[in-house]
Amino acid sequence: MPGSDEDPDHAPSDADPTPEPGLGTMLRRGMLRRCPACGEATMFRSWFAMHDRCATCGLDFHREHGQVLGGVTLNLVITLGAMLTVFLFFAIVTWPDVPVGLLAAITLGICVVFPIAFLPSSRGAWIALDQRLQR
C-alpha cells in the first residue's frame, strides 16, 4: 500500500516460533532425564540429586514443596506392577510345582533394584506431567 510503513514480505506472524511440546514428547524427555520443556539440559546432578532449574530454558524443577512425592508414587506403582506381573507370570508358567524360594528371590530383587534404577525416570516423568497439566 502506498504510504504504508509495513513491509508485505515480512508480515507479522501469529505463529509461535517454538510450539509447546505435546504430552508424549514431554514424558519421553522426562523419562530420559532431560528437561521436559526444551529437551536440552539434563535434570539431574547425580542419580538422586536434581538441578533446581533447567540451564537452557529456566524451567523450575522444584515448582512446589512436596512435588517429589508424585515421582516417588509413580515409581512405587510401576515397581509394584512389575513385581506383580513377574510373580504372576512365573507362578502360572511353573504351576503346579512353583519354586517358592526362587520366586521370592526374584520378586525381592525386583523390589530392591527396580525402584533405584527407575527413580530418576519416574521423577522426570512426573515433572513432565505436572508441567504439561499446569499449562
N, C-alpha and C positions, 0 to 999 in steps of 0.2 A: 504494500500500500504506500502511496506517496505520502511523505511526511511522517512515516512511522519509524520509531526507533528499534523495533523488533526485527531481528534477522529471521526470515522464514525458514532458512536452512537449520537454524539452531533453536527451534521452538522448545519451550519448557515441557518437560515430560512429567506426567503424574506417576510414572512407574518408579518404584523403589529400586535403586541400583543393586541393593543387596536384599533379596527377598528372604523372608523369615523361613528357616528350615522347617520341614514337616516333623511330625512326632517320630516317625520311623528313623529319620536321619538323626534327630536329637538323641534318641535312645541308643542307636548304634554308636554314635560318638561318645556318649556317656559310658557305655559298656566297654569301649576301647580306652577309657580313662582319658579322653580328650574333652576339651570344653564343648558342651552341647550346643552353644550358640554359634561359635565360629569354627570349631573343629581344629584349631591351630595349636593352642598351647595345652600342655599336659595339666591335669587337675591335681596330681599328687607329687609331693616332695619325696616320699618313700611309700612303701607298701601300705602303711597305716596312716600317714600324715598327709593332709591336703593343703594345697595353697589356699590363701584367703580369697584371691581373685584371679581371673584369667589375665595372663601377662599381655595378651593381644587385644582383647575386646573389653576387658574390665568387668566381666560378669562376676558377681559376688557368689562364691560357692557356699558361704555360710550366711544365707539370707535371713534366717530366723534361728533363735535359740531352740535347740532340740531337734533341728531338722535332720540330724544324723540318724534319728530313730527310724525314719522311713526307710533308709537304706539298710539298716540292721534288720528291720522287719521283713523287707523284701528278701534279704539274704536267708533269713530263717525259713521263710515259706518255700523258697526254692530248694534249700538244703533238705527240708523235711519231705518235699515232693520227690527229690532224687533218691533219698533213702527209702521211702515207701515204694517207689517204682522198682528199685533194685531188689528190695526184700520180697515183694510180691512176685516178680518175675522169677527170681531164683527159687522161691518156695513152690511155685506152680510147675516149673520145669523139673524139679527134683522130687516132686510128690510121688509116692508116699514116704520115701526114705530121705527126708530133708536133713542134711547135715547141720544141725543147730549151731554147733560151735563155729563152723566156718561161716555160716550165715551171720551170726552175731559179730564175728571179727570183721567181716566185710562192711556191714552196716555201721559198726562203730568207727571203722576207718573213714567212711563217708562223712559221718557226723563230726569227725575231728578235722579232716583235711579240707573238705569242701567249703565250709564257711570261711576259712582263712584264705583259700585260693580265690574265692568269688567275692570277697568283701569289697575291694576297690571297684569292681564292675557293678556291683549292686548299688553302691553309694553313687557312682556316676550315673547309673540309670535312674535312680531316684531323683537326683538333682535335675536331670534332663526332663523327667516327667513333671516335676514341680515347676520348673521354668516354663515349660510349654503350657501348663494349666494357668499360670499367672498372666499370660498374655491375652 
